[in-house]
Amino acid sequence: MSTVESATTSGARKFVGQRVERFESIPLLTGRGRYGDDLGVKPGTLHAAVYRSDYAHARIKSIDVTQAKKMPGVRAVLTPEDVRAWSRPFINGVKIPMEMWAVAMDKVRYVGEPIVVVIAESRYLAEDAFDGIKIEFEAQSAVSSIEGAISKDSAILHEAVGTNVLHEREFNYGDPQARFQECEHNLEMTIEYPRNSCTPIEGGVVIAEYLPGDEGYEVCSNFMGPFSMHAVMSLALNVPGNRLRHRSAPDSGGSFGVKQAVFTSVVLMCLASRKAGGAPVKWVEDRLEHLSAATAANGRIATIKAAFDGDGRIRALDLDQMDDVGAYLRAPEPATFYRMHGILTGAYRIDDLRVRNRVVVTNKMPSGLVRGFGGPQVYFALERMVQRIALHLNMDPLDVYRRNFIQSDAFPYRAAAGALLDSGDYPKAMAAAIEEGGLQELLRRREEARAQGRLYGIGYAAVVEPSISNMGYITIALTPEQRAKAGPKNGGIAAATVSIDLLGGVTVIIASSPAGQGHITVCAQVVADVFGLQPKDINVNVDFDTDKDAWSVAAGNYSSRFAGAVAGTVHLAATRLRGKLADVAAHQLKCPANEIVFDSGKVYREHHADRAVPFARLASSAHWAPAELPEGMSPAMRVTEFWTPESLGAPTKDDRVNTSAAYGFAFDICAVEIDRRTGSVRIDRYVTAHDAGKILNPAMADGQIRGAFAQGLGAALLEEFRYGDDGAFQSGTFADYLVPTSYEVPDPVIVHLETPSPFTPLGAKGLGEGNNMSTPVCIANAVADALSPLGGTPDIRLPLNPNRVLELIGFEDPAPSGDVQIQKPAKKAGKGHALSASGSTQIPAPPEKVFDVLMDPQALARVIPGCRELQRIGENQYRADVAISIGMIKARYEATISLSNIDRPNSLHLQGIGVSSLGGAEGGGDIVLQANEQGTLMKYQYEAEVQGKVAAVGGRMLEGAARMVLGQLFEQLGRQASGRGGGGSTSSFWRRVLRFLRIGK
């Protein structure tokens, strides 16, 4: 057989590099998408609902699911005892005695942690059964910050480890200490990067089945990879890898990294199926589960120091980084640190580097892959420092970039910590951004705005974007001695299969799990070029199946690996198969194989197009007439190719590692204007220049850039997971976890430069994550520049929401007004979202009648909003059944209400404690009645705490609901006391209050 280079396609129009429209779009736009929840299930499939922790940190004293098992439609309940019997803890990458199981065992460590799974005939019945689950907790002190976690008095999350710092390593490259002593200038700054995530429109979906005997498990999910997690799942389930068959749904409603976290739910649903006697079990993640319990990007506190010369040349860096990984060091963490480790010096020629990494656990959901994975945290520190250096030296930031960029003739360039940067021309890309982005115009706008006293700023960011991760980079977390004992790990294997059927149809199978990026279209473009066909003629199969398809430890859709690795491997497989077809054609046409041409659906000898053979006829001949093939040729018209970059070696003894195979580049310019009155940040123009090597489809490349820009903008201005000091989750809806819409996202100016990679088959690099790395810090730098006329060096923290920007400007809110005030009380120890209320209302009845209502159980039941039943259990003590709805959350509480400090008819104290499957609540308040000419002036002061799902709906909705509940309570009290259906003054009062609250919001 000839080599793969032996045959050619003609000089006709190529499809790679063209804006071919997405083949995926038509079925999706016409409702024919096949997402996880759309797929048919076997008869008898049951549905799961996960009972999750309402506590951030508590010991589990007892679990009673007796009543839940008896509820209608419930088939089984999976408990921690079952999980312990049938599985093992998930492995972790740093070999510490920390155990993370599929459910909480001895303790819960974050709000949203799974404890019990109910399996029923429908999701609704499964969730109804939560009311039958009784769990007794012993609350523990919570750790809600990195500073708190490392303090001496902090509660310890994992007693077997004995500390909340689960991993620590230090690295030295070159002689940074000497450079810091020699250099004329040193700067130090501390940055904080918040925990945030991505919010795909489709949550996690898992359909799992326990197979009889020792056959293991079969799963279909929208897990995205990397499939190194397949081994993690298999080990957790205690089965060999070939006894866990995993299939992916053909379509996925977005991932952006976060669907890597589905692997824990795969294990949980496999165990749920086993508990249900082998019946298939389906679980679909709802939005609250996703926001509170799926995954997050690491929060980071980093202290960065730079040593530099008077001309702005950076000589050394020192990075002290602490990452908040949540409650567990969940695989693949601590990868957030080490994916970027080789390229910590970014786009700059910096030979001397010191790094200290510490991983910290807190009572928050575990972290994992989020688009940009590690890059936003690194570049927020590095690029903020570049701006500070320019400010310190009174230099144009662009000059600092020019003096520090790696130059084009230096590639391939070995960075201090080991990254081998493949290709690029950073000064040229920056110049293109300046020219095509109209920087001179923006500088004029800034000058004019400042002359008028407006806050206008321009920021820059330069980032190197890694793609095609080295699967050995995570082992840099281990010491050289530990790595030597475990054996070397490296590579980034991609697999692809190209086959031709007996009618000449071409099919491609890839080991990836696309989530909207257009993999089908691009693979069709690549293969069409190889065989001289049309992209529409190529069938691309993305229904990934670990039992049937070729795959490896690196398979999956992550790390921007598609263009460079997956599409490149498709090209290699197609080229090999074309070589075989060329040998067949050469045999038939009696000519050398290197003269065979594939063009426009035909195959012919060069310069003999008049004797062309249809591609389908030639390709099918191996099926129909194998005896006519060249002697010794196999009849198989199928090629499976495995490829791994040669540049991806294992970490060296001195802790250097090339963490990725290819490195793109992005240079961004952002111009913003800040409204002094509101603190809002308006992006006037955003320019982003990218060098991603060979562009396979420019339209899809621009789509990826726009998407990453939108997410980066969200991280800069809006998005943050918020937790209370007690670990209570407070961002459970899109009312509190704010994401950008099309209204907030301007269309960026996109500039392309192509310097093909010498290390990938097609010369392509990744570009889907770059703006997640560059945009947050570019906007931050622009805001800092806008604030510079105010003096000082502002402490820029993300997200830059209006309140935070107003704090930087120096504006203070006016004192609240109105008769009713709802505010958060002073910080104190607690277990949930804290509220307090005070105010007064006029009731057209004397104090005696009002007091009678409060002391009469039947009347009180009619007063309490949502009260279904009120039973006396003692003197002035009652048990109540209360249902309260807050947005999408409907909670039914078993409440105990008591009245004390009774001074009839002047005052009393009301205290209540409620328990529900969605979280607990407790509160108390004083009521004072004062007679006046209109009847009774009722004054009240109340404090309450709510936990779990009800608290997680967030501050805005919860506080609004508190207003409404108090409004209903006192309106009903007025009606009962006055004996009227609706008191005019009370009604008008609450109309005024609600109108005020709407205006206030």
N, C-alpha and C positions, 0 to 999 in steps of 0.2 A: 504493500500500500504506500502511496506517495505521502509526503508530509502535508500538514494542513495548509501550508502556504502554496501548494502546487496549483490550485485552481483559482480563478479570479471571477469577479463580476465586472460587468462593463462599466464604461464611464457614465452611465445614465444617472439620473438624479438619485441621490442617497436619501434615506429617511432619517438616519441618525443625525441629529443636529437641526432637524426641522420641527416646526410647530404642528405636529400631527395631533388632531383632536383626540380626546380621550375616548377610547372604546367603552370604558367603564361607565361613562356618564349616562348613556341612553337607558340602560336597565335601571339605574338608580333613580333617574328623574321620572321614569314611568312606573315606579313602584314595584319593580321586579328585583330589588336587592335581596340578597340572601344573608341577612344578619343572624347572629346567634339566636335571637328570640323568634326569628321567622322560621327556623328549621323545624321540620316535622319531628315528632318524638314517637317512641314506641307506645303501643297501648299499655296502659297501666303505669305510665310515668307519673311520679308524685312530685310535689313541689315543696321546696324548703324555705324556711324563714329563720334567720339567725337572731337569737336573743343576745343582745350585746350589753356590755357593761355601761352603767350610768355613772360609775365612779372612776375617777382618774387613778386612784391607788387605794386598794382595799384588799384585805384578806377575805377569802371565801370560807365562811364557817360551815355552811350547809347548803345543799341544793335539794329541793323537793319538786319533782315533776309529776307526782301522782295525779293531781287534778288535770294537768295538761294532757296526759295520756288518755283521759276519759272524755276529752272534748270532742265534739262532732267532727268527723272527717280525719282525725289525727291517726296516723298509722304507726308512728314511732317517734321517739325523742332521743337524740344523741347527746350524751352527757360526757363530762371530762373523764369519767371512769372508762367509758367505751373507747375514747380516743387513746387513753393510756394503754389499754389492752391491745389495740390493733395497730398502733403506729409508734413512731419515735419522734423526738424533737427534730426540728430542722437543723441541718448542719450550719455552722458559721465559719467564716473565712479566717478567723484569727485564733482559733483553738483556745477558747476560754470556757469556763464552766457555767455559761449562760444557757438556759433552756428556753426555747420558744416552741410551743406546740401549736397545733391547729386551733386549739381553744385554750382559754386561760385554765390553769391548773390550781395551784395554791393561792394565787393572787391575780387580781386584775391590775393592769398597769397603764391603761389609757381608756378614756371614754370611747366606746365603740368596739372594744376588744370582744371577740366572740366568746360565749360561755356555753351556750346550749343551742342545738339545732332542732327545730320542730319539722317533721316531715308529714305532710298531710295531702289531702286530695286536691287542694288548691292553696295558693299563696294566702288568700284571705283567711281561710280556716286555720292555716298554720300561724298566722299573726294573731288571730283571735285567741289561740291557745296560750299566748304569752301571759294572759291573765291567770292561767293556772300554774304558773311557775313561781315558786317561792324560794328565794335565795337570801340567806342571811349574810350580811357583810360586816366586817370590822374595818372602818375607815382608817386609812393611814395618811400621814402627811404627804403632800404631793410636791413634785419637783417640776417647775414650769419654765425654767430658764437655764441657760448654760452656766451663768454665774451661780445660780442656786445649786446646780448639780455638783459643782466642784467645791462648794463651801464645806467647811469642816462639820457644820451642823446639819447637813443635808440628809434627808431620808435616803436609804440605799434601796435601789430598785431590785437588784439581784444580789441577795445575801451571799450566795456561793462565790460571787466575784469579789465582794467586799468593798467595791468602789463604784462610782458612777462613771469613771473614766475607763472605758472598756478596751481602749487601744491607744498606744502612744509610740511614736517613732520619730527619730531625728535623723537628718541627712545633711551632709556637707559636700559641696562640689566646688573645687578650686580652693581659694583661700579668702572667703568673704570677710573674715575677721581683719585680715591685713588691709583689704580694700577699704573697709570702714575707717581704719586708722589713717590711711593715706589720703583719702579723698577730701577735697576742700569743703564739700557740703554733705550733710546727712539730714534726712527727714524721716519722721515717723508718724504714722496715723493708724487709728483703729477703725475698722469698718464693721458694720453688722449687715448681714443679708438675711431677709426673713424667710420663714417656711411658707412656700406656696406650691402650687401644683398646676396641672392642666385639667380641663374639664370636658372630656369628649362627650358628644351628645349621647352616645351609647355607653352605658355602664358595663360592668362585667357580666358575662353569661357563662354558666357551666352546666353541662348535662353529663352526669356521671353514672356509671353502672358497675356494680360489683359482680364479677363473673363467678360462676360456681367452681368449686374445687380450688385448684391452684392456678387458675387462668388469669387472675389478677383483676385489673380494672380497665375499662374503656371510657374515654372521655372525649367530649367535643366542647371546645370553649373558644373564646376570643383572646386567649393568651397570646402575646406577641413575641415571646422569646426574651432573652437568648435561651436557646434550648439546652444550655448548660444547666438550666433550672429543671430540666427533665430528670437529671440524675438526683437533684435535690428532692424533687417530688417522689421519685421511686424509693429513695432511701427513707424518706419520712413514712411512706406507706408500707415499708418493709417488704418490698417485692423487687425482683430483678427488673432491670430496665426494659427488657422485652416483654414484661408482663404489665406494662403500663402503656396502653395504646392511646395516643393523643392525636386528635384531629382538630383542625382549626376551621372556623366558619369562613366561607368564601369572602364575605364582606365584613368590614369592621367600621363602625361609626366613629372613627378617630381613635388615636391612642396617645401619641405624643410622649411615649415612654411609659405612661402610668399603667398600661395593661400588663406590664411585666408583673405587677403585684397580684394578678389573678392566680398565680401559681399556688398561693396559700389557700385560696377558695377551691381550687381543683382538689387538693388533698382533703379538705373538709367535706366536700360533696361526695367524694369517693367513700369516705367513712360513713356519711349519712346513708348512702345506698346500701352499704353493708349492714347498717343498723336496720334498714327497712327490708331486710331479707333478700336483697339483690334487685329490688325494683329500681328502675332508673329514677334518678332524682334530678330535678331541674331547679336552678337558682338564678334569679335575675336581680342584679344589684340595683337598688333604688338610689335616688340622688343623695339622700341624707347619708346612707351607708357609704357612698362614694366619697363625699366630702369629709366625713368624720373618720372613716376607717380604711380607706384604700391605700393611699400613699401620699408622700409629700417630698418636695426637694429639701435637702438639708438646710437648716438654719445655720449660719456661720458667724462667728466672731473671729476676725483676723487682725492681727497687728502686723503691718508691713513697714519695713524700714528700707530706705534706699540710700546708697552712697553714690554721689555723682560729682562731675567736674563743673567748673564754672561755665562751660559752654553747653551744659545740659546732657553730656554723655554719661549714661548710667553705667556704673562699674560693678555694683553688687546689690543683691537683694537679700533680705532676711524676712521670712514668712513664719509667723506663729499662728497656726490655724486650729480652731476648735469647732467641731461640727456637732450639731444636735441631730441625732439619728432617730429620736423618738424613744419608745419604750424598749425596743429590742434592736440588736445588731442583726438585722435581717438580710439574708443573701440578696444581692451581691455586695452589700456594704462590708467594709468601708471603701467601696469602689468609687464613691464620689470624690474622695481625695485622689485616688491613684489613676483614674482615667486621664486626668490632666497632669499627672506628675511629671512626665517627660517634657512637657511644654510649659512649665510654670513661668518661664521667662518670656513667653508670648512671642511677638514678632521682633524681638530685640536681641542685639549681640551682647549678651551678659554672660560672662564666663564663671562668675563667682556667686554662689547661691547657698543659703542655709535655710532649711525647712524643719519645722516642728509640727507634727500632726497629732491631734488628740481627738478621740471619738468619745462623745458624752451622751449618756442616756437620760431622757426626761420622760415625764408622764404624758406623752403625746403619741399619736399614731406613728408607726414605724415609717422610715423614709425608704426611697428607692429611686428607680429611674424616672426622671422628668426631663423633658426636652432640653437639650443643652448639657445635661448630666455633668455637673461639676464646673462647667465653663462659666456660668453667670457669677458664681462665687469667686472664682479666681480673677476674672477680669474686672469685677467691681472693685477689688482691691488694687490691682495693677494699673488700671486706666484712671482711677481716681488719683493715684500717686503721680502718674504722668502729668495730669493737669496741675497738681500741687507743685511739682518741680518747675513747670513753666511759670506759675504764679510766683514762686519763690525767687526765681531768677529774672522775673519781669521779661520773659521771652514769649514769643508766639508759640503756642503748643505745636503748631505744624513744624517748627524748626526742631523741637525736641524729637518729634517723630523722625524727621529726616536724618538726624545725627545718630539715631539708635537703631534704625531698621536694618535687618539682614539684607545685604545687597544681592541683586539678581545673579551676579557671577559666583556667589558663595554656595549655591545649591548644587547637590544635596548638602544640607547644613546640619551638623550635629549640635543640638542644644546642650546646655550644661548638664541637665538631668537625664539625657539620653535620647530624646526624640530626634529622629532623622527626617528633617523637613525635606520633602521631595522636590518641590519646584515652586517658583513664584517670582514676582517682581513687585514688591510692596510699594516702593516709591512711585512706580508707574500707576498702580491701582489708586493710590492716594491722589495723584495728579488728575486721573480721570474723574474721580469723585468731585474734586474741586472744580474742574472745568465744566463737566456735564451737570453738576448739581447747582451751579450758579453761586458759589461761595461769595464772590465779590459783591453780588447783589444783597446777600444776607448780611454781610458786614456793613453795607450802607444802611440797611434797615435798622441794624442794631444802633448805629451812630445816631440816626434820626430819632429812634425811640428813646434813647437815653437823654437826648437833648430836650425831650418833652417830659422827662421824669418817669417814663415807663420802664418796666422791668423786662428787658429783652436780653436773651443770652444765646450763645452758640457753644455747643459741645462737640467733642470728637471721641471716637473710640476705634482702636485697631485691635483685631483679634485674629488669632490663628485657630481655624476650626478643624479639629481632628476628625477623621472618619476611618472606619474599618478597624475596630479595636483589636489590639493584641490580647488574646485571651489569657496571656500570662501576666498582664500588668497588675492584676489584683494581688499576685504573690509578692509584690514589692512591699506589701504590708507585713510580710514575714521577714525575719532576719536572714542574712545569707546562710547561716547555719541551719535554720529551719527549712529554707528552700532546698538546700543540698540534701537534707534528709527526705523531703517529700518528693524530690525529683523535679526536673525542669518542666515548666509550662510556658507555652508560647503558641503563636499562630492565630490565624483568623480564617479558618477554612470555610469556603463557600462551595455549594454543590448545585448542579443544574443538569437536567436531562432534556435532550432534544431527540424526538423520534419521528419517523415517517410511517404512516399507515399504508395499507394495501391499495388505497386509491390515491396515494400521493399527498395526503394531508399532513401538515407539520404541526406537532404538538410540543409545547415547552412546559416543563414542570420545574418550579423553583422552590428552594428551601427558605421561603420567607413568608411573612404574614402581613400583607399590605393592609394599610388602614387609610386608604384614600389618596395615596401618593401617585397612582397611575402606573403601577408596575406592569400591568397587562399590556398597556399601550407601548411602553418603552421596550419591553422584551420583544414585542411584535416588530417594532422598528428595527431592532438589532438583528433579529433572525431574518427578516425580510431582506435586509441589505446583504446578508451572507449568501442567501439562496437566489437572489434576484427576483423575489416575489413582492407582492403587495402586503403591507401590514395586516390588512383585513383577512388575508389568507391564513394567518398564523393563529392557532389556538393556544392560549396560555392558561395553564391550570394552576390556580393558587389554593386549591383545597389540600392543604398540607396534612399528611398522614404519616406518623412516625413508623407505622408498620410496613408501609409500602414505598415511601419516597426516600430518595437519597438525602441524607442530612448529616450534620456533624454537631459538635458541641457549640459551635458558633452560629448555628442556624438561627434565623429570626429576623425581625424587622426593628432594628435599633442601630444606634451609633452611625447613622447616615451611611450605612454600608451598601445600600442597594446599587447606586450608580457605579461605584468603584469595584465592588466585589461580586454582587449577584448578577448584574447585567454583564459585567465583564466575563464571568464564568459561563453565562449563557452564550456569549460570543465565542468563547473557546470551544464549548461543546458543539455549537452549530458549525464552526469552522472545521472541526475534526470530521463531522458527519459529511460536510461538503467535500472534504478530501476523499472520503470513501466513494461518494457519488461521482467525483471526477475520475477516479480509477475505473468505475463501471462504464462511464461514458467513453473514456479513452479506449477501453477494451472494445467497445461496440463501434466506435468511429475510427479505430486504427490510427491513433495519434498519441503523442505524449500527453500525460495528464496535465502538465502545466500550460497547455494550450486550450484547455476546456474553459468555456465562458458560461456563466449563469446570468441570464438577463431577461427581464420581462416575462417570467414564467416559462422560459425556454432554456435549453442547454445545447451548445454547439461548439464546434472547433473554431478557434479564433480565425476571423476573416472568412468563415464559411457559414454565415447565418442562414443561408438558403437551405442548409441541410439540418436545421435545428430540430431537436427532439423535445416534445413537451416535457416540462419538469415532472409532472405527475406520472407520465408514462415511464420515464427513466427511473424515478424513485420507487415506483411500485414493482419494478422488475425483480427486485430481490425477493419480494413476497411470492410473485407468480412464477418466476422462472429461475430459481436459485442455481440450476445446473448451467445457466448461461453466464454466471458471474466469473470474473477472473479466477484462475486456479488458486486455491488456498484461501479465498476470501470468505469470511463468515457472512451468512445472509442477513444478519441482524441490522436493521435500519434504526438503530437506537444507540445513542452515546450518552453516557453519564460522565460528567467532568467534575473533579474536585480540584480546587485551587486555593493556595494560601500564599500570601506575600512572602517572598524570601527575606524581606527586610525585618520581619517580625521575629526577633530572637528572644530568648529568655532573659530575664534580668541578670545583670552581671554581678560579680562579687562585690563591686563597689557601688551597688544599688543604682546603676543606670539602666534605663529601659526605654526602648522605642515603643511608646504606648499605642500608637496607631500607624497604619500603613500609609495614609495620605493626609495632607494638611492643606486645607483651603485657606483663604484669607478674605477678610472683610474689613473695609474702612468706611465708617459712618460719620455723617455730619448731621447734627440736629439743631434747629433753631426754634426756640420757644419764647412765648411771652406769658408772664404771670400777671394775673389780675390782683392788684393790691387789696381790693375789697373782699374778694371771695377766696383767694388762695388757689384758684383753679389754674392749671397749667395747660396752655393751648400750644399745640405743635404747629408752628408756622410752615416748616418744611422739613422733611426727613429724606436724607440721601444715603443710599447704601450701595457700595461698590463691592462686587464679589469676584474672586478668582477661584473657581471650582474646577479647574482643569477643563477637560472637554465637556461641553454642555450637550447632553443627549437629546433633550427636548426643551427648548427655551421657554415655552409657555408653562410647562410644569415646573421648571426651575423658578420662574417668577412667582408661580403660585406658592411654592414652598417658602420663598423669601417673604412674600406678603403674610403668609400664615405665621411664620416665626416672628416677624415684626409685630403682628397683632398681639401675640403672646408675650413678647418682650415688653411691649407697651403696657400690657396689663400688669406685669410684674413691677414695672416702674411706677405706675400711677394708681393702681387699684387693688391688686390681689395680695392677700395675706391671710393665712390661717391664724385666727386669734384664739388664745386660751386665757382663762382667768388665772389669777395667782394660785388658785386651788386646782388647776388642771382642767377645769370645766371647758368643754369645747363650745365656742361661741360663733362658729361660722357655718352653720348647717344648712343654709339656704342661700340662693343668689341675692337675697336682700342684704346679706352681710358679707358673703364672699363675692365681691363685685368683679365681674369680668367685662372686658370691653365689648361693645357692640359696634356695628358698622358706623354708627354716628360718631363714636370716639376715635375711630381709626382712620387717619388720612391715608391716601395712596402714596407710598414712598416713591421717590425717584430711584430707579434701579439701574445700575451700571454694571456691565460685565467685562471681565478680562479673562482670557483663556491661556493658561500656561499648563499644557498637559502633563500629567504625572507620569514619570518613567516607571513607576512601580505598579500600575494597574493595567489590565489588558486593553482598556479603551482610553486610557489617559484621563479618566474621570475621577473626581473627588466628590465628597459629600458637600451639600450646602443647606440641608434642611434645618440645621440647628444654629447656624451662625448668628442670626439676629436675636435668638434667645440669649446669646452670650453678650452681644454687643449693644443691643438697644437699651437694656436697663441702665447701664453705666453711661451710655452716650446721653440719654435724657438727663441723668443725674448730673453729668458734667455741664450740660446746658443750663439746668436750673441753678447750679452753683455759680455759673458765669452771670446769669441774670441777676442774682442776688449780690454780686460783687460790689456794685456801687453803694450798697448799704454798709460796707466795711466788714472786716473780720473774715474768718474762714468758716462758713457754715458747716455744721455736722449733718451731712446729707444721709438720711436713712430712708429706705424704701418701705412701703410704697409712699410716693409723694402725693398723698391725698390732700385736699384743701386744708384740713385742720393742721396737718403737719407743716405744710408750706406757710400757713399763717403764723405758726409758732416761730418759723425761721425768720419771717418778716418782722415779727414782734407785735403782732396784733393780738389783743385779748378780747374774748367774748364778753358782751355786756351781761350784767346780772339778769337772771331769769325773771320773768314777770308772770302774772296770772295767779289765780286763786289755787290752782292745783299744780303741784310740782312733782315730777318723777325724776329721780336721779339715782346714780349709783352711790351707795354709802361709802364711807371711808373704808380702806382696805382692811380686811380682817380674815381670820381663818374661816373657811367655809367649805361647802361641798358642791356649789353650783353657781348659777347666775344670780347675782344679788340685785334686788330692787328695793327702793323705799318710796313711800308716797306720803304726802301730807296735804291737807286742805280742809275745806269746810263746805257745807251745803245747807241751804235753808229748807226745812221741812214744815209744811203747813199743818202741824199737829203739836200738842203740848208734849213736854218731855216725858210725862207719865205714859202716854200712849206709845211713844217711840220705844221707851224702855220695855213696855209690855210685849212689843213685837220681838225684841231681842231675847226676852226670857221665855217666850212661848215656842216650843219645838215646832209645832205645825206652822206658825207664822214665820219662824226663822227659816224653815225649809223652803218656804216660798220666796224668801229674800235672797238666799245664797244662790248665785248664778250656777246653773247646771246641776243643782241638787236633785237627785232622783228619790232619795230616801234619807230620813233622819231618825235615828233611834236613840233613846236615852239609855246610857250605860252607867250613869251615876249622877250624883248631884251636880247639875250644871255641866255635865259631860255628855257628849253625843258621838255616835258613830254615823258617818255620812257616806253615801254613794254619790260621788260628784263627777260629772263629765264636762270637760272643758276642751274647746277647740281653739287652736292657734294656727292659723294658716292651714297647711296640709296635715298638721298633727292633731289627732284627737286622743286625748288622754282620759282614762277613767280611773279615778282615784278612790281608794278606800281611806277615808279621812277620819281622824279623831279631832273633835272640836271641843274646846273647854272654855268656860267663862270664869273669870276670877277678878279679884279686887273690885267687887261689886259695891257700888255706892249709889243705891237707888234714890232718885232717878237721874243722877248726875254723871256717873262715869262707870266704865268697866273695862276690863282687858280681855281681848279675844285672842285665843291661841289655837293654831291648827297644824296638824302633821298629816301628810298624805303620802300614800305609796301606790305606784302604778307600774305596769310593765314597761312604761316609757320613761320612768324616772321618778324620783321622789320630790316632794315639796314640803316646805315648812315655813311658817310665818306667824307673826304676832303683831298686835296693834292695840292702841288705846283709843277709846271713843269717849268724847266728852260732850254732854248735852247742856245747852244754855237756853233758858226761856227768853223769848223776846216778843215783840208785838205781832210778828208774823207767825209765831208758833215756836219752833225750836231751831236754833243754830247748832248743827252737828259738826264738831271738829274731830278730825282723825289724824293719826300718825301711824304708819304701818311699815313694817319691813318683812321681806320674804326672800326665800331662796328656792330656786327650782333647779333640778338636775336632769341629766340624761337627754333624751330626744327633745323634750320640751325646752330645755335650756339651749340646746344646740340650734334651734331655729334662729337664734341670734338676737342681738340687742334690740335692733329696730323693731322687729315684729313682736318680740316679747314685751318690750316696754309699751308698745302700742296696745297690745292685748291687755296688759295690766291696767291701762287707762280705761279700756272698755269694760273690763270686769268690775273695776271699782265703780264705774258709772252705772252699770246695771245694778250692782248691789245697793247703792244708795238711792237710786231711783225707785227700786222695788221697796226699799225700807220706807221711803216717803209715801208711796202708794198704800202700803199696808197700814201705816200709822194714821194716815189721814182718812182712810176708808174710801178713797176715790180711785177710779180706774187709771187716772193719769194726772198728777198734780201739775198745774200750769207752770208754777214757778220752778219746780224741780225740772220739768221737761225743758223749759227755756234755758235754765241754768246749764244743763248738760249739752244742749245744742250749742251754747256759747263756748263751753269748754272744748267740745269736739271740733268746733270750727277753729278755735285758737290752736289746737294741737295740729290740725291739718296745715294751717298756715305756718306753724313753727317748724314742721318737718319739711 
